[in-house]
Amino acid sequence: MTRSEPLPSRLTYRLLPGAEDFAAVLALLDAYRHMLAMLAEIRREHGLRANVVALIERGYQRVRDETGLPARLVTLGIRDFAQLSSGIDPASVISLPLDDKLFAVKGAAEIALTTLSGRRTMAYRVEGYDGPWREASPARLTLAGDALTIQVGVAVTVPKEDARPMPETILTRVGRIIGGLSNAALDAVEDRNPLAVAEQALREIDTVIDDVRLDLGRIKAEEHRLTARRGQLQGELTALPEKLSVALESGREDLARSGIARQLDLESQIEAIDSSLGEVAERHAATAKALQAASAARRDAEHRITLLRRPSPKTADPLAGYGDEDAARAGRLDRSLRAVDRLTGTASAAADPSIEDLDRLHRDHAIEQRLAALKQGRPS
């Protein structure tokens, strides 16, 4: 996106990549230089000069096929190339354009950068502000010697303070319940009615587990919706190059221009969906871990309640019989899975008893492996 006026400030991030990340950036820059060489050849052959529309039509798909560069970087690179002087040596180029689809600041310590081998996350530090920012692209990645930087055009604003408290998410709720259960259960042993306290804690864990299962169902439904939409957009994008060629061969540059505009819109939407799918995958993994942790806390609570209901001598092993309370959860599990089906409209795979048996077998196998390791004196 071009601007008529420069942004007032330029912010510089100094990246601190590891060896593999640095190699990935070098490969990305090499592929970008190769793209510039290809575009220079196309411009000479067809006398295109700074015609961005014709460069995209004749070079976009070829560059994508031969370099493997991300679609968004190819589009930005063609625009960048159109502004370069015709005599520039591609091998001397040390920077490439970026936008918010190609990199993202992940908090106060890390930046994620799209490379040929996928998204790379690396540490950074802020070098400072100067300015102004006169580039057409929102940001640039530059490699000067071994110094790797990302420079971004910014308009500095003062954010408004938000005094509202942060809502409690499923994950923070799970952490709070798990953290509180152990203290509550241990402290309640000396209470006059420890069994009632422990059972109340168990009921609260059951509620959390049901909520987490419902959240997992919603995440899966969202992933399915995003994947289906991406397939539709990708199909339309794949069909466009042939249509653009026909339009140019027919002398309808106006239609080709409209088609390229649609091509850019589709690429932006696909990049956004890919980003959303990545976030959904992260949420799914985190929520699945929260479910595992809550289930483990429930097993611990059930065992404590069993000991309270059937008091044993103080010398007895407190771990004896741990994990034998699984059968009582079958009804609650089935109710939770049916609730997921009603809310999301997607069948829950875990409703199949064979899948439950598979999960149980996997857990039993992990237990046997750790037990064998302990017997051999190895750390588990």
VEXDREN-2710 file (C-alpha; in Angstrom, 1 decimal):
% VEXDREN-2710
k/r/px/py/pz
1/MET/0.0/0.0/0.0
2/THR/1.6/3.3/-1.1
3/ARG/1.3/6.6/0.7
4/SER/1.4/10.1/-0.5
5/GLU/3.2/11.3/2.7
6/PRO/6.0/9.7/4.7
7/LEU/5.4/8.4/8.1
8/PRO/6.9/10.5/10.8
9/SER/9.1/7.8/12.4
10/ARG/11.1/4.7/11.6
11/LEU/11.4/2.0/14.3
12/THR/14.3/-0.4/14.0
13/TYR/14.3/-4.0/15.5
14/ARG/17.6/-5.8/15.7
15/LEU/17.0/-9.5/15.3
16/LEU/19.0/-12.0/17.3
17/PRO/18.5/-15.2/15.3
18/GLY/20.0/-18.6/16.1
19/ALA/22.1/-20.5/13.4
20/GLU/19.1/-22.2/11.8
21/ASP/17.0/-19.0/11.8
22/PHE/19.9/-17.0/10.2
23/ALA/20.3/-19.7/7.5
24/ALA/16.6/-19.5/6.8
25/VAL/16.8/-15.7/6.4
26/LEU/19.8/-16.1/4.0
27/ALA/17.8/-18.5/1.9
28/LEU/14.9/-16.1/1.8
29/LEU/17.1/-13.2/0.7
30/ASP/18.8/-15.4/-2.0
31/ALA/15.4/-16.4/-3.3
32/TYR/14.4/-12.8/-3.4
33/ARG/17.5/-11.8/-5.4
34/HIS/16.7/-14.6/-7.8
35/MET/13.3/-13.2/-8.2
36/LEU/14.7/-9.7/-9.0
37/ALA/17.0/-11.3/-11.7
38/MET/14.0/-13.1/-13.2
39/LEU/12.0/-9.8/-13.3
40/ALA/14.9/-8.0/-14.9
41/GLU/15.0/-10.6/-17.7
42/ILE/11.2/-10.4/-18.2
43/ARG/11.4/-6.6/-18.3
44/ARG/14.2/-6.7/-21.0
45/GLU/12.4/-9.3/-23.1
46/HIS/9.1/-7.4/-23.2
47/GLY/10.2/-3.8/-22.7
48/LEU/7.9/-3.4/-19.7
49/ARG/9.9/-0.8/-17.7
50/ALA/7.8/0.0/-14.5
51/ASN/4.5/-1.6/-15.6
52/VAL/3.5/-3.3/-12.4
53/VAL/0.4/-4.9/-14.0
54/ALA/2.3/-6.5/-16.8
55/LEU/5.1/-7.6/-14.5
56/ILE/2.6/-9.4/-12.3
57/GLU/0.8/-11.0/-15.2
58/ARG/4.0/-12.3/-16.9
59/GLY/6.2/-12.9/-13.8
60/TYR/4.1/-13.7/-10.8
61/GLN/3.4/-17.4/-11.3
62/ARG/6.8/-18.1/-12.7
63/VAL/8.5/-16.5/-9.7
64/ARG/6.3/-18.5/-7.3
65/ASP/7.0/-21.7/-9.1
66/GLU/10.8/-21.3/-9.3
67/THR/11.6/-19.6/-6.0
68/GLY/9.0/-20.8/-3.6
69/LEU/8.6/-17.3/-2.1
70/PRO/5.4/-16.5/-0.2
71/ALA/2.7/-15.0/-2.4
72/ARG/2.6/-11.8/-0.4
73/LEU/6.4/-11.3/-0.7
74/VAL/6.2/-11.8/-4.5
75/THR/3.5/-9.2/-4.8
76/LEU/5.5/-6.7/-2.7
77/GLY/8.7/-7.6/-4.5
78/ILE/7.3/-6.9/-7.9
79/ARG/6.1/-3.4/-6.8
80/ASP/9.5/-2.9/-5.2
81/PHE/11.3/-4.0/-8.4
82/ALA/9.3/-1.5/-10.5
83/GLN/10.8/1.3/-8.5
84/LEU/14.4/0.2/-8.9
85/SER/16.7/1.5/-11.5
86/SER/17.1/-0.7/-14.6
87/GLY/20.9/-1.2/-14.0
88/ILE/20.8/-2.5/-10.5
89/ASP/22.6/-5.8/-9.8
90/PRO/20.2/-8.2/-8.0
91/ALA/23.2/-9.8/-6.2
92/SER/23.9/-6.5/-4.5
93/VAL/20.5/-6.2/-2.9
94/ILE/20.6/-6.6/0.9
95/SER/16.9/-5.9/1.8
96/LEU/13.4/-6.9/1.0
97/PRO/9.9/-5.5/1.7
98/LEU/7.6/-6.8/4.4
99/ASP/4.2/-6.2/5.7
100/ASP/2.1/-7.4/8.7
101/LYS/1.3/-10.7/6.9
102/LEU/5.0/-11.6/6.6
103/PHE/6.2/-10.7/10.1
104/ALA/4.6/-10.1/13.5
105/VAL/5.9/-8.9/16.9
106/LYS/5.1/-11.6/19.4
107/GLY/5.3/-9.7/22.6
108/ALA/8.3/-7.9/24.2
109/ALA/10.9/-10.5/23.3
110/GLU/10.2/-12.3/20.0
111/ILE/9.4/-11.6/16.3
112/ALA/7.9/-14.1/13.9
113/LEU/9.1/-14.0/10.3
114/THR/7.8/-15.9/7.3
115/THR/10.6/-17.7/5.4
116/LEU/10.8/-20.4/2.7
117/SER/10.7/-23.0/5.5
118/GLY/7.7/-21.6/7.3
119/ARG/7.3/-19.2/10.2
120/ARG/10.4/-18.6/12.3
121/THR/10.4/-17.0/15.7
122/MET/13.5/-15.2/16.9
123/ALA/14.5/-12.8/19.7
124/TYR/15.0/-9.1/19.1
125/ARG/15.8/-5.9/20.7
126/VAL/14.6/-2.4/19.9
127/GLU/17.4/-0.2/18.5
128/GLY/15.4/3.0/18.6
129/TYR/13.5/5.5/16.5
130/ASP/14.6/7.9/13.8
131/GLY/12.8/9.0/10.6
132/PRO/11.0/9.7/8.6
133/TRP/9.9/6.5/6.8
134/ARG/9.7/7.1/3.0
135/GLU/9.4/3.5/1.8
136/ALA/6.3/2.3/-0.1
137/SER/6.2/-1.0/1.8
138/PRO/5.2/-1.0/5.5
139/ALA/8.6/-2.5/6.6
140/ARG/11.9/-3.8/5.3
141/LEU/14.2/-6.7/6.3
142/THR/17.8/-5.8/5.9
143/LEU/21.0/-7.9/6.2
144/ALA/24.2/-5.8/6.5
145/GLY/27.1/-8.0/7.3
146/ASP/25.9/-10.1/10.2
147/ALA/23.5/-7.4/11.4
148/LEU/19.9/-8.4/10.7
149/THR/17.2/-5.7/11.2
150/ILE/13.6/-5.0/10.5
151/GLN/12.7/-1.4/10.0
152/VAL/9.1/-0.3/10.2
153/GLY/7.3/3.0/9.5
154/VAL/5.3/4.1/12.5
155/ALA/3.1/6.9/13.6
156/VAL/3.6/7.2/17.3
157/THR/0.4/7.5/19.3
158/VAL/-0.3/7.4/23.1
159/PRO/-2.6/4.4/23.8
160/LYS/-5.7/5.0/26.0
161/GLU/-5.7/3.2/29.4
162/ASP/-8.2/0.4/29.8
163/ALA/-9.2/0.1/33.4
164/ARG/-11.4/-2.9/32.8
165/PRO/-10.2/-6.2/34.5
166/MET/-9.0/-8.9/32.2
167/PRO/-11.7/-11.7/31.8
168/GLU/-10.8/-15.1/33.2
169/THR/-10.2/-17.5/30.3
170/ILE/-10.6/-21.3/30.3
171/LEU/-6.9/-21.8/30.6
172/THR/-6.4/-19.4/33.5
173/ARG/-9.5/-21.0/35.2
174/VAL/-8.0/-24.5/34.8
175/GLY/-4.7/-23.2/36.3
176/ARG/-6.5/-21.6/39.2
177/ILE/-8.6/-24.7/39.9
178/ILE/-5.7/-27.1/39.8
179/GLY/-3.6/-24.8/42.0
180/GLY/-6.4/-24.4/44.5
181/LEU/-7.4/-28.0/44.7
182/SER/-4.1/-29.4/46.2
183/ASN/-4.0/-26.7/48.9
184/ALA/-7.8/-27.1/49.6
185/ALA/-7.7/-30.9/49.7
186/LEU/-4.6/-31.0/51.9
187/ASP/-5.8/-28.3/54.3
188/ALA/-9.2/-29.8/54.5
189/VAL/-8.0/-33.1/56.0
190/GLU/-7.8/-31.4/59.4
191/ASP/-11.2/-29.8/59.0
192/ARG/-14.3/-31.2/60.7
193/ASN/-15.8/-32.3/57.4
194/PRO/-12.9/-32.9/55.0
195/LEU/-15.0/-35.2/52.7
196/ALA/-17.5/-32.4/51.8
197/VAL/-14.8/-30.0/51.0
198/ALA/-13.0/-32.4/48.7
199/GLU/-16.2/-33.4/47.0
200/GLN/-17.0/-29.7/46.3
201/ALA/-13.6/-29.3/44.8
202/LEU/-14.2/-32.3/42.6
203/ARG/-17.5/-30.9/41.4
204/GLU/-15.8/-27.7/40.4
205/ILE/-13.2/-29.6/38.5
206/ASP/-16.0/-31.5/36.7
207/THR/-17.5/-28.2/35.6
208/VAL/-14.2/-27.0/34.3
209/ILE/-13.5/-30.2/32.4
210/ASP/-17.0/-29.9/30.7
211/ASP/-16.3/-26.3/29.7
212/VAL/-12.9/-27.2/28.3
213/ARG/-14.4/-30.0/26.2
214/LEU/-17.0/-27.6/24.9
215/ASP/-14.2/-25.1/24.0
216/LEU/-12.3/-27.8/22.2
217/GLY/-15.4/-28.5/20.1
218/ARG/-15.8/-24.9/19.2
219/ILE/-12.1/-24.7/18.2
220/LYS/-12.5/-27.7/16.0
221/ALA/-15.6/-26.2/14.3
222/GLU/-13.8/-22.9/13.7
223/GLU/-10.8/-24.8/12.2
224/HIS/-13.2/-26.7/9.8
225/ARG/-14.9/-23.4/8.8
226/LEU/-11.6/-21.6/8.1
227/THR/-10.2/-24.6/6.1
228/ALA/-13.3/-24.8/3.9
229/ARG/-13.1/-21.0/3.2
230/ARG/-9.4/-21.2/2.4
231/GLY/-10.1/-24.0/-0.1
232/GLN/-12.7/-21.9/-1.9
233/LEU/-10.4/-18.9/-2.1
234/GLN/-7.4/-21.0/-3.3
235/GLY/-9.6/-22.5/-6.0
236/GLU/-10.5/-19.1/-7.3
237/LEU/-6.9/-17.9/-7.1
238/THR/-5.6/-20.9/-9.0
239/ALA/-8.0/-20.2/-11.9
240/LEU/-7.1/-16.5/-12.3
241/PRO/-3.7/-16.7/-14.2
242/GLU/-5.3/-18.4/-17.2
243/LYS/-8.1/-15.9/-17.2
244/LEU/-5.5/-13.0/-17.1
245/SER/-3.6/-14.4/-20.0
246/VAL/-6.8/-14.7/-22.1
247/ALA/-7.7/-11.1/-21.2
248/LEU/-4.3/-9.7/-22.3
249/GLU/-4.3/-11.8/-25.5
250/SER/-7.7/-10.3/-26.3
251/GLY/-6.5/-6.8/-25.7
252/ARG/-8.6/-6.3/-22.6
253/GLU/-6.0/-4.8/-20.3
254/ASP/-8.9/-3.3/-18.2
255/LEU/-10.2/-6.8/-17.4
256/ALA/-6.6/-7.9/-16.7
257/ARG/-6.2/-5.0/-14.3
258/SER/-9.4/-5.9/-12.5
259/GLY/-8.3/-9.6/-12.4
260/ILE/-5.0/-8.7/-10.8
261/ALA/-6.8/-6.5/-8.2
262/ARG/-8.9/-9.6/-7.4
263/GLN/-5.7/-11.7/-7.2
264/LEU/-4.2/-9.4/-4.7
265/ASP/-7.4/-9.4/-2.6
266/LEU/-7.5/-13.2/-2.6
267/GLU/-3.8/-13.5/-1.6
268/SER/-4.5/-11.1/1.3
269/GLN/-7.5/-13.1/2.4
270/ILE/-5.6/-16.4/2.2
271/GLU/-2.7/-15.0/4.2
272/ALA/-5.2/-13.8/6.9
273/ILE/-6.8/-17.2/7.0
274/ASP/-3.5/-19.0/7.3
275/SER/-2.6/-16.7/10.2
276/SER/-6.0/-17.5/11.8
277/LEU/-5.4/-21.2/11.3
278/GLY/-2.1/-20.9/13.1
279/GLU/-3.7/-19.2/16.0
280/VAL/-6.5/-21.8/16.1
281/ALA/-3.8/-24.6/16.2
282/GLU/-2.1/-22.9/19.1
283/ARG/-5.4/-22.5/21.0
284/HIS/-6.2/-26.2/20.3
285/ALA/-2.8/-27.4/21.6
286/ALA/-3.0/-25.2/24.7
287/THR/-6.6/-26.2/25.5
288/ALA/-5.8/-29.9/25.0
289/LYS/-3.0/-29.5/27.5
290/ALA/-5.4/-27.8/29.9
291/LEU/-7.8/-30.7/29.6
292/GLN/-5.0/-33.2/30.3
293/ALA/-4.0/-31.2/33.4
294/ALA/-7.5/-30.9/34.6
295/SER/-8.1/-34.6/34.1
296/ALA/-5.0/-35.4/36.0
297/ALA/-6.1/-33.2/38.9
298/ARG/-9.5/-35.0/38.8
299/ARG/-7.8/-38.4/39.2
300/ASP/-5.8/-37.0/42.1
301/ALA/-9.0/-35.6/43.7
302/GLU/-10.9/-38.9/43.2
303/HIS/-8.1/-40.8/44.9
304/ARG/-8.1/-38.4/47.9
305/ILE/-11.9/-38.8/48.3
306/THR/-11.6/-42.6/48.1
307/LEU/-9.0/-42.4/51.0
308/LEU/-11.3/-40.2/53.0
309/ARG/-14.3/-42.5/52.5
310/ARG/-12.3/-45.6/53.4
311/PRO/-9.8/-44.4/56.0
312/SER/-6.6/-46.5/56.0
313/PRO/-3.9/-46.8/58.6
314/LYS/-1.4/-43.9/58.6
315/THR/1.3/-46.2/57.6
316/ALA/-0.4/-47.2/54.4
317/ASP/1.0/-46.1/51.1
318/PRO/-1.0/-43.0/50.0
319/LEU/-0.4/-43.9/46.4
320/ALA/-2.0/-47.4/46.7
321/GLY/-5.0/-47.7/44.4
322/TYR/-4.3/-44.5/42.6
323/GLY/-6.1/-44.3/39.2
324/ASP/-8.7/-47.0/40.1
325/GLU/-11.6/-44.5/40.0
326/ASP/-11.9/-44.2/36.2
327/ALA/-15.1/-46.1/35.8
328/ALA/-17.3/-43.4/37.5
329/ARG/-16.4/-40.9/34.9
330/ALA/-18.0/-42.7/31.9
331/GLY/-21.4/-41.1/32.3
332/ARG/-20.1/-37.6/32.7
333/LEU/-17.8/-38.0/29.7
334/ASP/-20.6/-39.2/27.5
335/ARG/-22.8/-36.2/28.6
336/SER/-20.0/-33.7/27.9
337/LEU/-19.3/-35.2/24.4
338/ARG/-23.0/-35.0/23.5
339/ALA/-23.0/-31.3/24.6
340/VAL/-20.1/-30.7/22.2
341/ASP/-22.1/-32.2/19.4
342/ARG/-25.1/-30.1/20.0
343/LEU/-23.1/-26.8/20.2
344/THR/-20.8/-27.3/17.3
345/GLY/-22.7/-29.6/14.9
346/THR/-19.6/-31.8/14.6
347/ALA/-19.4/-35.3/15.8
348/SER/-16.9/-35.9/18.6
349/ALA/-14.4/-38.6/17.7
350/ALA/-13.9/-39.6/21.4
351/ALA/-17.5/-40.7/21.5
352/ASP/-16.4/-44.0/19.9
353/PRO/-15.6/-46.5/22.8
354/SER/-12.7/-47.9/20.7
355/ILE/-11.1/-44.4/20.7
356/GLU/-11.5/-44.3/24.5
357/ASP/-9.8/-47.7/24.7
358/LEU/-7.0/-46.5/22.5
359/ASP/-6.4/-43.4/24.7
360/ARG/-6.5/-45.6/27.8
361/LEU/-4.1/-48.1/26.2
362/HIS/-1.7/-45.2/25.3
363/ARG/-1.8/-44.0/28.9
364/ASP/-1.2/-47.5/30.3
365/HIS/1.7/-47.9/27.9
366/ALA/3.3/-44.6/29.1
367/ILE/2.9/-45.8/32.7
368/GLU/4.6/-49.1/32.0
369/GLN/7.5/-47.3/30.2
370/ARG/8.1/-45.1/33.2
371/LEU/7.8/-48.0/35.6
372/ALA/10.4/-49.9/33.5
373/ALA/12.7/-46.9/33.5
374/LEU/12.5/-46.7/37.3
375/LYS/13.2/-50.4/37.7
376/GLN/16.4/-50.0/35.6
377/GLY/17.4/-46.9/37.6
378/ARG/17.0/-44.5/34.7
379/PRO/15.2/-41.1/34.9
380/SER/11.7/-41.2/33.4
END
